[in-house]
Amino acid sequence: MSTKSNQPLKNLDEWEEDLLRRYPQESTKSKRSVTVDTGDSTTANFRNYAAEARPSVREFYRLNHRHQTLEFVRSKRAEYLSLNRRRMSIWEGMEYLNQLVDDSDPDIDLPQIEHLLQTAEAIRADGRPDWFILAGLIHDLGKILCLWDEPQWAVVGDTFPVGCRYSERIVYHEAFRENPDWNNSEYQTELGIYQPHCGLDNVLLSWGHDEYLYHVVKDYLPPPALAMIRYHSCYPIHREQAYQHLLVDEDHEMMRWVTDFNQYDLYTKRDERMDVAALRPYYEALISEYFPGELAW
């Protein structure tokens, strides 16, 4: 499945670079308050953004929106959530993710483990709780799905509910017209297969690294950390305020944590090298406070 046609991005960082273009840092009022446009201008802004996007990014979203059906999501959950692929520690998972490199020029990008440490160190420098630091360290570990031949569009990208009408606050909304679920009347009402305010725990999101990692670590971290991991790519909800009719009070509280985390997710990656050997003892000790020696992946 992992053919060139399924891998339009040069690397996964290209998606994150595009997020920075859509949500530039100057839109952040402070480290704990993010500006969100909830007016009618959102669709027009997305159209302007899409018109200027790289062809590779447009193709990535076309594939993502075409193939992320309710049936596809259910099939991937059945395939992966038995967690029988590997057994390894969190640090081993970080080293395993390091195999993911930019094939077009592997000398350009920092190793994945250094990007993880950059996020965690920025959170640590701000004096946040240990579990917050740990969430930053591991939040992208689900990208190991790429090492199991999953296409890019099934690993990264903005996540969104499936089984109900696609919000116009999802970027490249028009690409959903190629999705078979677009023509399923049951799925294209406001609620679709869900009940009003059923809660995000009862909503199926498009498949990717967030949902996968959440299930790997869900027994070990407090709810805010798990929300950061599970929903950090769900920009239609935590940045664009879509799907409010599905949320419950607890979801709103968790989204505040996700928004808080988003500043570190988007704005901490840089070219500066990290001293992995020097940082490893601190982070292995932190990991051991929350996780067993091995986890099922």
C-alpha positions as CSV (number, residue, x, y, z in Angstrom):
1,M,0.0,0.0,0.0
2,S,3.0,2.3,0.6
3,T,3.6,3.2,-3.1
4,K,4.9,6.5,-4.4
5,S,1.3,7.5,-5.3
6,N,0.4,7.1,-1.6
7,Q,3.4,9.2,-0.4
8,P,3.0,12.6,-2.1
9,L,4.8,14.5,0.7
10,K,8.6,14.6,0.7
11,N,8.4,13.7,4.3
12,L,6.0,13.9,7.2
13,D,7.6,17.3,8.3
14,E,6.1,18.8,5.1
15,W,2.6,18.4,6.6
16,E,3.8,20.1,9.8
17,E,5.4,22.9,7.9
18,D,2.1,23.4,6.1
19,L,0.3,23.6,9.5
20,L,2.7,26.5,10.4
21,R,1.7,28.3,7.3
22,R,-2.0,27.8,8.1
23,Y,-1.6,28.7,11.8
24,P,1.4,31.0,12.1
25,Q,2.9,31.7,15.5
26,E,1.9,35.3,15.5
27,S,-1.8,34.2,15.8
28,T,-1.0,33.0,19.3
29,K,-1.9,35.8,21.8
30,S,0.0,34.2,24.6
31,K,1.4,30.9,25.6
32,R,-2.0,29.8,27.0
33,S,-4.4,31.5,24.6
34,V,-4.7,30.8,20.9
35,T,-6.7,33.0,18.5
36,V,-9.5,31.1,16.8
37,D,-11.5,32.4,13.9
38,T,-15.0,31.1,14.4
39,G,-16.7,33.5,12.0
40,D,-17.9,33.1,8.4
41,S,-14.4,34.0,7.1
42,T,-13.0,30.5,7.9
43,T,-14.0,28.9,4.6
44,A,-12.7,31.8,2.6
45,N,-9.4,31.8,4.5
46,F,-9.1,28.0,3.9
47,R,-9.7,28.5,0.2
48,N,-7.0,31.2,0.0
49,Y,-4.6,29.0,1.9
50,A,-5.3,26.0,-0.3
51,A,-4.8,27.9,-3.5
52,E,-1.2,28.8,-2.3
53,A,-0.3,25.3,-1.0
54,R,2.3,23.1,-2.5
55,P,1.0,20.6,-5.0
56,S,2.3,17.8,-2.8
57,V,0.2,19.0,0.1
58,R,-2.9,19.4,-2.0
59,E,-2.5,15.8,-3.2
60,F,-1.9,14.6,0.3
61,Y,-5.2,16.1,1.5
62,R,-7.0,14.8,-1.6
63,L,-5.9,11.2,-0.8
64,N,-6.7,11.7,2.9
65,H,-10.2,13.0,2.4
66,R,-10.9,10.5,-0.3
67,H,-9.9,7.4,1.6
68,Q,-10.7,8.1,5.2
69,T,-14.1,6.5,5.2
70,L,-16.0,5.1,8.2
71,E,-15.3,1.6,6.9
72,F,-11.6,2.3,6.5
73,V,-11.3,3.7,10.1
74,R,-13.1,0.6,11.5
75,S,-10.8,-1.7,9.5
76,K,-7.6,0.1,10.8
77,R,-8.8,-0.1,14.4
78,A,-9.4,-3.8,14.0
79,E,-6.0,-4.2,12.4
80,Y,-3.9,-2.3,14.9
81,L,-5.7,-1.9,18.3
82,S,-5.0,-5.5,19.3
83,L,-1.5,-4.1,19.9
84,N,0.3,-7.2,18.8
85,R,3.0,-5.8,16.5
86,R,5.9,-5.4,18.9
87,R,6.8,-5.2,22.5
88,M,9.2,-2.4,23.4
89,S,9.8,0.4,25.9
90,I,9.0,4.0,25.3
91,W,12.6,4.9,24.7
92,E,13.0,1.9,22.3
93,G,9.9,3.2,20.5
94,M,11.7,6.6,20.1
95,E,14.8,4.9,18.7
96,Y,12.6,2.8,16.4
97,L,10.9,5.9,15.1
98,N,14.4,7.2,14.3
99,Q,14.4,4.9,11.3
100,L,11.9,7.3,9.7
101,V,14.1,9.6,7.5
102,D,13.7,11.8,4.5
103,D,14.5,9.5,1.7
104,S,15.1,12.4,-0.7
105,D,17.9,13.9,1.4
106,P,18.5,12.1,4.8
107,D,21.2,14.5,5.8
108,I,18.9,17.5,6.0
109,D,16.4,16.7,8.8
110,L,17.2,16.1,12.5
111,P,16.6,12.6,13.7
112,Q,13.0,12.1,14.9
113,I,14.2,11.5,18.5
114,E,15.6,15.1,18.6
115,H,12.3,16.6,17.4
116,L,10.6,14.7,20.3
117,L,13.2,16.0,22.8
118,Q,12.8,19.6,21.4
119,T,9.1,19.6,22.2
120,A,9.6,18.0,25.7
121,E,12.4,20.4,26.6
122,A,10.4,23.4,25.7
123,I,7.6,22.2,27.9
124,R,10.1,21.4,30.7
125,A,11.6,24.9,30.4
126,D,8.2,26.4,31.1
127,G,7.8,24.4,34.4
128,R,4.9,22.3,33.3
129,P,3.9,19.1,35.2
130,D,5.9,15.9,34.6
131,W,3.0,14.3,32.7
132,F,2.8,17.3,30.4
133,I,6.5,17.0,29.6
134,L,6.1,13.3,29.0
135,A,3.1,13.8,26.7
136,G,5.3,16.2,24.6
137,L,8.1,13.6,24.5
138,I,5.9,10.8,23.1
139,H,3.0,12.5,21.3
140,D,4.3,11.7,17.8
141,L,5.5,8.1,18.5
142,G,2.4,6.8,16.6
143,K,4.2,7.8,13.4
144,I,5.9,4.4,13.6
145,L,2.8,3.4,11.5
146,C,4.9,4.7,8.5
147,L,7.4,2.0,9.3
148,W,4.7,-0.6,8.8
149,D,4.0,0.5,5.3
150,E,1.0,2.7,6.0
151,P,0.5,5.5,3.5
152,Q,1.2,9.1,4.7
153,W,-2.5,10.0,4.6
154,A,-3.3,7.2,7.1
155,V,-0.6,8.4,9.5
156,V,-0.6,12.3,9.6
157,G,-3.0,15.0,8.6
158,D,-5.8,16.9,10.4
159,T,-8.1,14.4,12.0
160,F,-11.9,14.7,11.9
161,P,-15.0,12.7,12.8
162,V,-16.2,10.1,10.3
163,G,-19.8,8.8,10.1
164,C,-21.3,12.3,10.0
165,R,-21.3,15.3,7.8
166,Y,-17.9,16.8,7.1
167,S,-17.6,20.2,8.6
168,E,-16.6,23.1,6.2
169,R,-14.1,24.0,8.8
170,I,-12.0,21.0,7.7
171,V,-9.3,22.2,5.3
172,Y,-9.7,21.1,1.7
173,H,-13.3,20.3,2.4
174,E,-14.1,20.1,-1.3
175,A,-11.9,17.0,-1.6
176,F,-14.5,15.0,0.4
177,R,-16.6,14.8,-2.7
178,E,-14.4,11.9,-3.8
179,N,-15.1,10.0,-0.5
180,P,-17.7,7.3,-0.9
181,D,-19.3,8.4,2.4
182,W,-20.1,11.7,0.8
183,N,-23.0,9.9,-1.0
184,N,-24.2,8.0,2.0
185,S,-27.2,9.9,3.3
186,E,-27.0,8.2,6.7
187,Y,-23.5,9.7,7.2
188,Q,-24.2,13.1,5.8
189,T,-26.5,14.6,8.4
190,E,-25.2,16.8,11.2
191,L,-25.2,13.9,13.7
192,G,-24.8,11.0,11.3
193,I,-24.4,7.8,13.3
194,Y,-24.0,9.7,16.6
195,Q,-26.3,11.1,19.3
196,P,-26.3,14.8,20.4
197,H,-23.5,15.5,22.8
198,C,-22.4,11.9,22.9
199,G,-18.9,12.8,23.8
200,L,-15.7,12.4,21.8
201,D,-15.0,9.1,23.5
202,N,-17.9,7.8,21.4
203,V,-16.9,9.4,18.1
204,L,-14.7,7.7,15.5
205,L,-12.0,10.0,14.2
206,S,-10.1,9.6,11.0
207,W,-7.3,7.1,11.4
208,G,-3.7,8.2,12.2
209,H,-0.8,8.3,14.6
210,D,-2.8,10.1,17.3
211,E,-5.5,7.5,17.8
212,Y,-3.0,4.6,17.5
213,L,-0.7,6.0,20.2
214,Y,-3.6,6.9,22.5
215,H,-4.5,3.2,22.7
216,V,-0.9,2.2,23.4
217,V,-0.6,4.5,26.4
218,K,-4.1,5.0,27.6
219,D,-3.7,3.0,30.8
220,Y,-0.7,5.0,32.1
221,L,-1.2,8.7,31.8
222,P,-3.8,11.2,33.3
223,P,-6.7,12.4,31.1
224,P,-5.2,15.7,30.0
225,A,-2.1,14.0,28.7
226,L,-4.1,11.4,26.9
227,A,-6.3,14.2,25.3
228,M,-3.1,15.9,24.1
229,I,-2.0,12.7,22.4
230,R,-5.3,11.7,21.0
231,Y,-6.6,15.1,19.7
232,H,-3.5,17.2,18.9
233,S,-4.1,16.8,15.2
234,C,-7.9,17.4,15.5
235,Y,-7.6,21.0,14.3
236,P,-11.3,21.2,13.2
237,I,-12.3,20.9,16.8
238,H,-9.5,22.4,18.9
239,R,-8.7,25.3,16.6
240,E,-11.8,25.8,14.4
241,Q,-14.5,24.9,17.0
242,A,-16.4,22.6,14.7
243,Y,-18.5,19.6,15.9
244,Q,-19.6,21.3,19.1
245,H,-22.8,19.4,19.0
246,L,-20.9,16.2,19.7
247,L,-18.9,17.4,22.7
248,V,-19.7,17.1,26.4
249,D,-18.4,19.3,29.2
250,E,-15.4,17.1,29.8
251,D,-14.4,17.4,26.1
252,H,-14.4,21.2,26.4
253,E,-12.1,20.9,29.4
254,M,-9.8,18.5,27.6
255,M,-9.7,20.8,24.5
256,R,-8.3,23.6,26.7
257,W,-5.4,21.3,27.5
258,V,-5.0,20.4,23.8
259,T,-4.9,24.0,22.9
260,D,-2.3,24.7,25.6
261,F,-0.2,21.8,24.2
262,N,-0.6,23.0,20.6
263,Q,1.9,25.8,21.0
264,Y,4.6,23.3,21.8
265,D,3.6,20.9,19.1
266,L,3.7,23.5,16.4
267,Y,6.3,26.0,17.4
268,T,9.2,24.2,19.1
269,K,10.9,22.4,16.2
270,R,14.1,24.0,15.0
271,D,17.5,23.0,13.5
272,E,19.4,23.1,16.8
273,R,20.8,19.7,17.7
274,M,19.8,18.0,21.0
275,D,22.3,16.2,23.2
276,V,20.4,12.9,23.3
277,A,23.0,11.2,25.5
278,A,22.9,13.9,28.1
279,L,19.1,14.1,28.2
280,R,18.5,10.4,28.2
281,P,18.9,9.7,32.0
282,Y,16.4,12.4,32.9
283,Y,13.8,11.2,30.4
284,E,14.3,7.5,31.1
285,A,13.7,8.2,34.8
286,L,10.6,10.2,33.9
287,I,9.3,7.5,31.6
288,S,9.8,4.9,34.4
289,E,7.5,6.9,36.7
290,Y,4.6,6.3,34.4
291,F,5.2,3.3,32.2
292,P,6.3,-0.3,32.6
293,G,9.5,-1.6,31.1
294,E,7.7,-2.8,28.0
295,L,4.4,-1.9,26.3
296,A,2.4,-3.6,23.6
297,W,2.5,-1.8,20.3
